[in-house]
Amino acid sequence: MSLSVLEATHIGELKKMELIAGKNGLDNTIETIGILDHEIVESVKGNFGAGDFVLTTFTAARDNESLLIKCIKDLIACDIAGLAIKKVYYTSLPKEIVDFADKMGLPIFMFDNEIYTEDIIRDLSFGIKSRSNIELMSSKIGLLYNNEYNRALVSKLALEINPYMNHEHVVFYLKDKYYVSDDFLLYVAEKYYNSGVKSTRHSLIKYNDGLILILTYKKITDRDINLDFEHILDQYDIKRDAFSIGKSQIYKNLHMLDKSIKESIYAASASELLSQPQMSYDELGIYKFLLPHIKDKWLISFTRGLLDPIISHDDGKLIETARVYIKNKGDVIKTAEELFQHKNTIRYRIKTMQQLTHIDNIYDFNEQMTIAIKFENLQ
């Protein structure tokens, strides 16, 4: 999730830089800023490394094109992320070096004398720091989601995410339906992080293929939750129909933040699975049990052991009947109508499935098939 060269060109004074070579390297990630001055122009190797975004005027090579070419090739050998040259002595580069930078994927920019190098450094430093903070907060969300901590540690992590949080809270997870990259999610998270008008008690954090929104209050009400949620969606260009939205229950203490984060993510998964625009955790039914165990080998084995004999029995009619039957909560008439079959045909198929699964009691069959079919939907 580090800052890419392309993303850096959307920040402050860096927007004014002109790309003259190496567009294939715009995905290079920037870790630090390097300054190439006249003292080290002849000994580049050892002074720069991977992830450096290097700024220079090439003062020492102003009358020596051969030294300029050698220096840039040495920078490429150092695997730097990008190079920005102020147009003091050079307003263009030799074709040889442009072609080499294109081949090697080193983005080279040039910028006018009117742009101060100090402003480039300031804006780029801000971008790196902002991305670093977003990565840090995302990692803390991951810790709370993936582990079971005691109350004290959960509260500590919560206040590390946002020291201004109030205790009473609710969490939303907005899962990107069309996720292909982090670009939009990072744009929203950084816009929120850098906003000067946001509420300090709330947090909006990029996490995996979505956004975690934590709303906290001294005294929580449904009205305030709805108002703040809608305001944040509108303020940060978040389109509801682009996300599967999950909502946790309301909790009165920050030591429950790990639970509320998990609930919101489970609810968003169910929202996606059931093609609902938004779901609350308290609406999930049996999925409350199944979602936390999605990778459980015993539950996977149980599901496959029950369904595989049905799947392999014919050309798919039997398993289709099972899925529709469970969806209709064991209603034979509704299942027959949906599949355009006689009700006795459905009863015959159910009896066949009972024989294949060795479950004679219809209530046990319905119960076990419900778990297996619903768990299969999560895979």
TAWOGI-V296897 format. One record per backbone hydrogen bond with DSSP energy under -0.5 kcal/mol. NH is the residue of the N-H (numbers start at 1). CO is the residue of the C=O. E is the energy in kcal/mol with one decimal. If there is no record, write none. Layout:
nh=NH co=CO e=E
nh=NH co=CO e=E
//
This chain:
nh=3 co=30 e=-0.5
nh=5 co=28 e=-2.2
nh=6 co=26 e=-2.5
nh=8 co=4 e=-2.1
nh=9 co=5 e=-1.4
nh=10 co=7 e=-1.6
nh=11 co=8 e=-1.8
nh=12 co=10 e=-0.5
nh=14 co=11 e=-1.8
nh=15 co=11 e=-0.5
nh=15 co=12 e=-1.5
nh=16 co=13 e=-1.5
nh=17 co=14 e=-1.3
nh=18 co=110 e=-2.9
nh=19 co=17 e=-0.5
nh=20 co=18 e=-0.5
nh=20 co=108 e=-2.9
nh=21 co=108 e=-1.2
nh=25 co=22 e=-2.2
nh=26 co=23 e=-1.4
nh=28 co=25 e=-2.2
nh=30 co=3 e=-3.5
nh=31 co=29 e=-0.5
nh=31 co=51 e=-2.9
nh=32 co=51 e=-1.5
nh=34 co=53 e=-2.5
nh=36 co=34 e=-0.5
nh=36 co=55 e=-2.7
nh=37 co=35 e=-0.8
nh=40 co=37 e=-1.1
nh=41 co=37 e=-0.6
nh=43 co=40 e=-1.6
nh=46 co=48 e=-0.6
nh=47 co=44 e=-2.4
nh=48 co=44 e=-0.8
nh=51 co=79 e=-0.9
nh=52 co=49 e=-1.8
nh=53 co=32 e=-2.1
nh=54 co=52 e=-0.6
nh=54 co=82 e=-2.6
nh=55 co=34 e=-2.7
nh=56 co=84 e=-1.9
nh=57 co=36 e=-0.5
nh=61 co=58 e=-0.8
nh=62 co=59 e=-1.5
nh=64 co=61 e=-1.5
nh=68 co=64 e=-2.0
nh=69 co=65 e=-2.6
nh=70 co=66 e=-2.4
nh=71 co=67 e=-2.6
nh=72 co=68 e=-2.3
nh=73 co=69 e=-2.3
nh=74 co=70 e=-2.3
nh=75 co=71 e=-2.1
nh=76 co=72 e=-2.2
nh=77 co=73 e=-2.0
nh=78 co=74 e=-1.2
nh=79 co=76 e=-1.6
nh=80 co=75 e=-1.4
nh=81 co=52 e=-2.4
nh=82 co=52 e=-1.4
nh=83 co=107 e=-2.4
nh=84 co=54 e=-3.0
nh=85 co=109 e=-2.7
nh=86 co=56 e=-2.6
nh=86 co=84 e=-0.5
nh=87 co=111 e=-2.8
nh=88 co=86 e=-2.7
nh=89 co=86 e=-0.6
nh=97 co=94 e=-0.7
nh=98 co=94 e=-1.9
nh=99 co=95 e=-2.9
nh=100 co=96 e=-1.7
nh=101 co=97 e=-2.6
nh=102 co=98 e=-2.2
nh=103 co=99 e=-2.2
nh=104 co=100 e=-2.4
nh=105 co=101 e=-1.3
nh=106 co=101 e=-2.1
nh=107 co=81 e=-0.6
nh=107 co=105 e=-0.7
nh=108 co=21 e=-2.3
nh=109 co=83 e=-3.1
nh=110 co=18 e=-2.0
nh=111 co=85 e=-2.1
nh=115 co=112 e=-1.5
nh=116 co=114 e=-0.6
nh=119 co=116 e=-0.6
nh=120 co=116 e=-1.6
nh=121 co=117 e=-2.5
nh=122 co=118 e=-2.4
nh=123 co=119 e=-2.6
nh=124 co=120 e=-2.6
nh=125 co=121 e=-2.6
nh=126 co=122 e=-2.2
nh=127 co=123 e=-2.1
nh=128 co=124 e=-2.4
nh=129 co=125 e=-2.5
nh=130 co=126 e=-2.7
nh=131 co=127 e=-2.3
nh=132 co=128 e=-2.3
nh=133 co=129 e=-2.4
nh=134 co=130 e=-1.9
nh=135 co=131 e=-2.4
nh=136 co=132 e=-2.1
nh=137 co=133 e=-2.5
nh=138 co=134 e=-2.4
nh=139 co=135 e=-2.1
nh=140 co=136 e=-1.7
nh=141 co=137 e=-2.0
nh=142 co=138 e=-2.2
nh=143 co=139 e=-1.9
nh=144 co=140 e=-2.0
nh=145 co=141 e=-2.3
nh=146 co=142 e=-2.5
nh=147 co=143 e=-0.9
nh=149 co=147 e=-0.6
nh=154 co=150 e=-2.2
nh=155 co=151 e=-2.5
nh=156 co=152 e=-2.1
nh=157 co=153 e=-2.6
nh=158 co=154 e=-2.3
nh=159 co=155 e=-2.1
nh=160 co=156 e=-1.3
nh=161 co=157 e=-1.8
nh=162 co=158 e=-2.0
nh=165 co=162 e=-1.6
nh=168 co=217 e=-1.1
nh=169 co=251 e=-2.7
nh=170 co=215 e=-2.0
nh=172 co=213 e=-2.7
nh=173 co=246 e=-2.6
nh=174 co=211 e=-2.8
nh=175 co=173 e=-0.7
nh=175 co=244 e=-2.9
nh=176 co=174 e=-0.6
nh=176 co=209 e=-2.5
nh=177 co=242 e=-2.6
nh=178 co=242 e=-0.6
nh=179 co=176 e=-1.0
nh=186 co=182 e=-3.0
nh=187 co=183 e=-2.2
nh=188 co=184 e=-2.5
nh=189 co=185 e=-2.5
nh=190 co=186 e=-2.8
nh=191 co=187 e=-2.3
nh=192 co=188 e=-2.5
nh=193 co=189 e=-2.6
nh=194 co=190 e=-2.4
nh=195 co=192 e=-1.0
nh=202 co=199 e=-1.0
nh=203 co=214 e=-2.2
nh=205 co=212 e=-2.8
nh=207 co=210 e=-2.6
nh=210 co=207 e=-1.3
nh=211 co=174 e=-1.9
nh=212 co=205 e=-3.4
nh=213 co=172 e=-2.9
nh=213 co=211 e=-0.6
nh=214 co=203 e=-3.0
nh=214 co=212 e=-0.6
nh=215 co=170 e=-2.5
nh=215 co=213 e=-0.6
nh=216 co=214 e=-0.5
nh=217 co=168 e=-3.0
nh=225 co=221 e=-2.2
nh=226 co=222 e=-2.5
nh=227 co=223 e=-2.4
nh=228 co=224 e=-2.7
nh=229 co=225 e=-2.7
nh=230 co=226 e=-2.3
nh=231 co=227 e=-2.2
nh=232 co=228 e=-2.4
nh=233 co=229 e=-2.1
nh=234 co=230 e=-2.1
nh=235 co=231 e=-3.0
nh=236 co=232 e=-1.9
nh=237 co=234 e=-1.1
nh=238 co=233 e=-2.5
nh=239 co=237 e=-0.7
nh=240 co=238 e=-0.6
nh=242 co=239 e=-1.8
nh=243 co=240 e=-2.0
nh=244 co=175 e=-2.7
nh=245 co=243 e=-0.6
nh=245 co=277 e=-1.8
nh=246 co=173 e=-2.6
nh=247 co=279 e=-2.1
nh=248 co=171 e=-2.7
nh=251 co=169 e=-2.6
nh=256 co=253 e=-1.8
nh=257 co=254 e=-2.2
nh=260 co=256 e=-2.2
nh=261 co=257 e=-2.4
nh=262 co=258 e=-2.1
nh=263 co=259 e=-2.6
nh=264 co=260 e=-2.1
nh=265 co=261 e=-2.0
nh=266 co=262 e=-2.7
nh=267 co=263 e=-2.6
nh=268 co=264 e=-2.0
nh=269 co=265 e=-2.0
nh=270 co=266 e=-2.3
nh=271 co=267 e=-2.3
nh=272 co=268 e=-2.2
nh=273 co=269 e=-2.5
nh=274 co=270 e=-2.8
nh=275 co=272 e=-0.9
nh=276 co=271 e=-2.5
nh=279 co=245 e=-2.4
nh=281 co=247 e=-2.5
nh=283 co=280 e=-2.0
nh=284 co=281 e=-1.7
nh=287 co=284 e=-1.9
nh=288 co=285 e=-1.9
nh=289 co=286 e=-1.2
nh=290 co=286 e=-1.8
nh=291 co=287 e=-2.4
nh=292 co=288 e=-0.5
nh=293 co=290 e=-1.5
nh=294 co=291 e=-1.3
nh=296 co=293 e=-1.8
nh=300 co=296 e=-2.2
nh=301 co=297 e=-2.3
nh=302 co=298 e=-2.4
nh=303 co=299 e=-2.3
nh=304 co=300 e=-2.6
nh=305 co=301 e=-2.6
nh=306 co=302 e=-1.6
nh=307 co=303 e=-2.6
nh=308 co=304 e=-2.4
nh=311 co=307 e=-2.8
nh=312 co=308 e=-2.4
nh=313 co=310 e=-0.9
nh=314 co=310 e=-0.6
nh=320 co=316 e=-1.9
nh=321 co=317 e=-2.2
nh=322 co=318 e=-2.1
nh=323 co=319 e=-2.3
nh=324 co=320 e=-2.3
nh=325 co=321 e=-2.7
nh=326 co=322 e=-2.3
nh=327 co=323 e=-2.2
nh=328 co=324 e=-2.0
nh=329 co=326 e=-2.0
nh=330 co=325 e=-3.0
nh=331 co=328 e=-1.1
nh=332 co=330 e=-0.9
nh=335 co=331 e=-2.0
nh=336 co=332 e=-2.6
nh=337 co=333 e=-2.3
nh=338 co=334 e=-2.5
nh=339 co=335 e=-2.0
nh=340 co=336 e=-0.6
nh=340 co=337 e=-0.6
nh=341 co=336 e=-2.6
nh=345 co=342 e=-0.7
nh=346 co=342 e=-1.6
nh=347 co=343 e=-2.2
nh=348 co=344 e=-2.3
nh=349 co=345 e=-2.2
nh=350 co=346 e=-2.5
nh=351 co=347 e=-2.3
nh=352 co=348 e=-2.2
nh=353 co=349 e=-2.3
nh=354 co=350 e=-2.3
nh=355 co=351 e=-1.9
nh=356 co=352 e=-2.2
nh=357 co=353 e=-2.1
nh=358 co=354 e=-0.9
nh=359 co=354 e=-1.9
nh=360 co=358 e=-0.6
nh=365 co=361 e=-2.5
nh=366 co=362 e=-2.6
nh=367 co=363 e=-2.2
nh=368 co=364 e=-2.7
nh=369 co=365 e=-2.8
nh=370 co=366 e=-2.0
nh=371 co=367 e=-1.7
nh=372 co=368 e=-2.5
nh=373 co=369 e=-3.1
nh=374 co=370 e=-2.1
nh=375 co=371 e=-2.4
nh=376 co=372 e=-2.6
nh=377 co=373 e=-1.7
nh=378 co=374 e=-0.6
nh=378 co=375 e=-1.2
nh=379 co=375 e=-0.6
nh=379 co=376 e=-1.3
//
